[in-house]
Amino acid sequence: MSLAPQHSAPAAAGHGGATPLVRRLRLRDGRSVSVATLGPAFAASFQSFIRGLSPEARAARFHMGLAEPPSSLVAALVQVDQQRHVAWVAHESGRPDSIVAEVRFAAEGDAAELAVAVADRWRRLGLARALLRRIARRAARAGIRRLWGHVRADNEPMLRLAHRAGFRRSRLPGDAATLLIERELAPAASLLRTTGRRLVAWFTARRRTLSVLAALILPGGFLVLVAMALAARVAPALRALGSRGQTLVHRAAPRACAGCP
Ligand SMILES: CC(C)(COP(=O)(O)OP(=O)(O)OC[C@H]1O[C@@H](n2cnc3c(N)ncnc32)[C@H](O)[C@@H]1OP(=O)(O)O)[C@@H](O)C(=O)NCCC(=O)NCCS
């Protein structure tokens, strides 16, 4: 994916346009990162991030062999409006100067081009997948209905990641080296419905545990719980008594019927 910087609207308000989004995102190896909106405050660290990518990763991300990212490019990449052009970075927790990943989309109409890159030492930890999932939700809220990207046909990691994230791929006419990946996004309202349905299912599956917890927490609930526990202990005894009575009746029955044929 190239995602050339086309939108250079002024940065959002805040510390150079940078706002923390996720304070702590735990990765597969136990390390954690923070996610923030990308703004001019990150210009220097973003430049180091791009410089630190391997030449292959830089080529995959920008579709060109950049040895040193020109500062004009960096300046354009950090100037995003966070509305139609949304860009986030993940950085080591507590170290905003150490960017380890970037994800962004730039919208045109109701479609948006997507780009993502993760520093070599932070790969295969689920970082790109987590960022992609979140930015897709953000795009849906911005009214985007389709996310797309151009991926080099030999970029197996990105193609697999895209496949697992629900993107389909197709060939670009006349360009055997590049594939188009795309995914439709559910409108935010139906995302809300899906989340609502999941929540209801979650509560239904745990209703017993939750009602015990609620009984413990709510005033007077403890007494209800004790009464329920007592009832649970007394019920078998009562049942046993009842069945003994029944047995006696059954045993007595033949005698009562002694004169019967
Ligand atoms: C593609 C890229 C963003 C993946 O980042 P990542 O954080 O390592 O990806 P994740 O750890 O979230 O991996 C998610 C899934 O993608 C697939 N995947 C990622 N890297 C892979 C690799 N090297 N080989 C095979 N599958 C891979 C796997 O299915 C993986 O799931 P799994 O680890 O449970 O098997 C990263 O390799 C990268 O920055 N590449 C260079 C830049 C680039 O190509 N950007 C895309 C074009 S803009």
The ligand as an SDF file (V2000), in Angstrom:
LIG
                    3D

 48 50  0  0  0  0  0  0  0  0999 V2000
    2.0860   -6.8610    7.3410 C   0  0  0  0  0  0  0  0  0  0  0  0
    2.4220   -6.3780    8.7250 C   0  0  0  0  0  0  0  0  0  0  0  0
    1.7510   -5.0180    8.9360 C   0  0  0  0  0  0  0  0  0  0  0  0
    1.8860   -7.3900    9.7640 C   0  0  0  0  0  0  0  0  0  0  0  0
    2.0950   -6.8620   11.0640 O   0  0  0  0  0  0  0  0  0  0  0  0
    2.1100   -7.8010   12.3720 P   0  0  0  0  0  0  0  0  0  0  0  0
    1.8850   -6.9280   13.5440 O   0  0  0  0  0  0  0  0  0  0  0  0
    3.3050   -8.6290   12.3780 O   0  0  0  0  0  0  0  0  0  0  0  0
    0.8320   -8.7260   12.1350 O   0  0  0  0  0  0  0  0  0  0  0  0
    0.0410   -9.5370   13.2650 P   0  0  0  0  0  0  0  0  0  0  0  0
    0.9880  -10.0010   14.3000 O   0  0  0  0  0  0  0  0  0  0  0  0
   -1.1140   -8.7280   13.7130 O   0  0  0  0  0  0  0  0  0  0  0  0
   -0.4390  -10.8030   12.4460 O   0  0  0  0  0  0  0  0  0  0  0  0
   -1.7990  -11.0740   12.1880 C   0  0  0  0  0  0  0  0  0  0  0  0
   -1.8730  -12.2390   11.2180 C   0  0  0  0  0  0  0  0  0  0  0  0
   -1.3060  -11.8720    9.9650 O   0  0  0  0  0  0  0  0  0  0  0  0
   -0.5950  -12.9870    9.3990 C   0  0  0  0  0  0  0  0  0  0  0  0
    0.8490  -12.6840    9.3510 N   0  0  0  0  0  0  0  0  0  0  0  0
    1.4660  -11.6010    9.8350 C   0  0  0  0  0  0  0  0  0  0  0  0
    2.7840  -11.6720    9.5690 N   0  0  0  0  0  0  0  0  0  0  0  0
    2.9890  -12.8210    8.9180 C   0  0  0  0  0  0  0  0  0  0  0  0
    4.1450  -13.4630    8.3720 C   0  0  0  0  0  0  0  0  0  0  0  0
    5.3630  -12.9120    8.4610 N   0  0  0  0  0  0  0  0  0  0  0  0
    3.9910  -14.6450    7.7520 N   0  0  0  0  0  0  0  0  0  0  0  0
    2.7750  -15.2300    7.6540 C   0  0  0  0  0  0  0  0  0  0  0  0
    1.6410  -14.6760    8.1570 N   0  0  0  0  0  0  0  0  0  0  0  0
    1.7470  -13.4810    8.7780 C   0  0  0  0  0  0  0  0  0  0  0  0
   -0.8580  -14.1430   10.3480 C   0  0  0  0  0  0  0  0  0  0  0  0
   -2.0380  -14.7830    9.9090 O   0  0  0  0  0  0  0  0  0  0  0  0
   -1.0740  -13.4380   11.6500 C   0  0  0  0  0  0  0  0  0  0  0  0
   -1.8220  -14.1780   12.5690 O   0  0  0  0  0  0  0  0  0  0  0  0
   -1.0480  -15.2180   13.5390 P   0  0  0  0  0  0  0  0  0  0  0  0
    0.1670  -14.5450   14.0610 O   0  0  0  0  0  0  0  0  0  0  0  0
   -2.0880  -15.5060   14.6060 O   0  0  0  0  0  0  0  0  0  0  0  0
   -0.7250  -16.4030   12.6870 O   0  0  0  0  0  0  0  0  0  0  0  0
    3.9550   -6.2630    8.9450 C   0  0  0  0  0  0  0  0  0  0  0  0
    4.5580   -7.4550    8.5260 O   0  0  0  0  0  0  0  0  0  0  0  0
    4.5860   -5.1030    8.2170 C   0  0  0  0  0  0  0  0  0  0  0  0
    4.6500   -3.9900    8.7410 O   0  0  0  0  0  0  0  0  0  0  0  0
    5.0910   -5.3040    6.9940 N   0  0  0  0  0  0  0  0  0  0  0  0
    5.7740   -4.2380    6.2660 C   0  0  0  0  0  0  0  0  0  0  0  0
    4.8550   -3.1290    5.8210 C   0  0  0  0  0  0  0  0  0  0  0  0
    3.7430   -3.6740    4.9940 C   0  0  0  0  0  0  0  0  0  0  0  0
    3.8850   -4.6330    4.2600 O   0  0  0  0  0  0  0  0  0  0  0  0
    2.5750   -3.0150    5.1110 N   0  0  0  0  0  0  0  0  0  0  0  0
    1.4300   -3.4330    4.3460 C   0  0  0  0  0  0  0  0  0  0  0  0
    1.2830   -2.6280    3.1410 C   0  0  0  0  0  0  0  0  0  0  0  0
    0.7950   -0.9970    3.5250 S   0  0  0  0  0  0  0  0  0  0  0  0
  1  2  1  0
  2  3  1  0
  2  4  1  0
  2 36  1  0
  4  5  1  0
  5  6  1  0
  6  7  2  0
  6  8  1  0
  6  9  1  0
  9 10  1  0
 10 11  2  0
 10 12  1  0
 10 13  1  0
 13 14  1  0
 14 15  1  0
 15 16  1  0
 15 30  1  0
 16 17  1  0
 17 18  1  0
 17 28  1  0
 18 19  1  0
 18 27  1  0
 19 20  2  0
 20 21  1  0
 21 22  1  0
 21 27  2  0
 22 23  1  0
 22 24  2  0
 24 25  1  0
 25 26  2  0
 26 27  1  0
 28 29  1  0
 28 30  1  0
 30 31  1  0
 31 32  1  0
 32 33  2  0
 32 34  1  0
 32 35  1  0
 36 37  1  0
 36 38  1  0
 38 39  2  0
 38 40  1  0
 40 41  1  0
 41 42  1  0
 42 43  1  0
 43 44  2  0
 43 45  1  0
 45 46  1  0
 46 47  1  0
 47 48  1  0
M  END
$$$$
